[in-house]
Amino acid sequence: MRIGGKKKQESRLYTPNELKEKVERDIREFLANLEYWEYVPELNVMRHRRMNYDVDFNEITDDASLCDWIMHIYNKQWMEEDAVLEFLDFASLYRNNSKKNYDSENVKKYLK
């Protein structure tokens, strides 16, 4: 599943509060319905469901280390394209763009 769901959504205008609520709802739905990965908060890893392969997010501390992991999983022969896209969506949550930091709390706040 991608953030915002798979279905095409009709365009509409949102108030700032409505947009914030929609984004938070979409993120919670995305995290609850991961298809290829499972986030294991106590280990801070993303686990590929089919291959039982872990990506340790404690090793992702900056853009360079994130890019290294993206290329690493992308080059796995068994890796599905949709799984890479789902991983990228998760990584975008893990990296708080407004603060430009990498922190598990950026994701965990949506799991409560």
N, C-alpha and C positions, 0 to 999 in steps of 0.2 A: 504494500500500500504506500502511496505517496502522500506527503502532507497535503491536506486539502481534499483528499479522496481521489478516486479514479473517475467518477462521473463528471461530465461537463456541467458546470454550474452557470446559471444565467447571471448576467451582469446586473448589478444594482449598486446604488450609492449607500454607503454606510456612514453613520456618525462615527466620530473617533471612538466612543465607548463601544458601539456595536462592533466596529472592526476589531478592537482589542479583544472583546469577548469571543468573536468568531475565530480569530487566530488561536487563542488559547484553547477553544473547543476543538479546533482542527488538530492542534498539537496533541492534546490528550487522546483524541480518537486515533491518530497516527500511532502513538506509543502503545495503545491498547491493542492494536490490530497489525502489528508487524508480521509480515508474511515470511520473510527469509531470515530474519535475525531476532534474537531475544536479548534484551538488555538485562544484565545481571547486576543490579545496583551495588550489592554488597562486595562484589569483586571489581566493579567498574569496568566490565567487559561487555562487548557485543559478541554474542555467540551465534554463529551460523547454524541454523536449525538442522539442516540436512547433513552437514559434514562435521558438526560439533567442533567447529574451529573458532577460536577466540581471538578477538582483537582487544588488546589491553589498552584502554583509554588512559591509564596512568602514564603511558608512554607518549601520549599526544599532548604536547605542551605548547606547540606553536604551529604556524602554518606549514613549515617544512616537514615536521614529523607527521602531520596529518596527510600531506601529499605523499610521503613515503608509504604510509599505510594504504592509501587509496591505490597507488600503483602496485603495491604488494598483493592486495586482494584481487585487483583487476587482472593480474597476470596468472592467477590460479586457473588451471584448465577447467576445473569444475564450477567456477564462479559464473552465475547467471547475470546477465546485464541488469535485469530488474533488481537483483540483490545489491549490486553496486549502487544503483540509484537510491535504493532504500537506505543503504549505509550513508550515502552523501546527505540525504535528508536528515538522518539522525545526527551526523557530524555537524550539520549547520545549527542544530539545537545545542549541541555540546559546546560549540564555539559561540559565545555571545557576541554578535557582531557589533552591537553598540558599545560594549566595553572592551572588545577585542581581547577577550580572555577565554581560556579553556578551563572549564570547571564542571565537575559532575553535578554541582548544585543547579547549573543551568538546565539540566534535564530533570533532576530529582524533584524540583518544585512542581512539575507537571504530573508526577506520579502519586501525589498525595490525594 
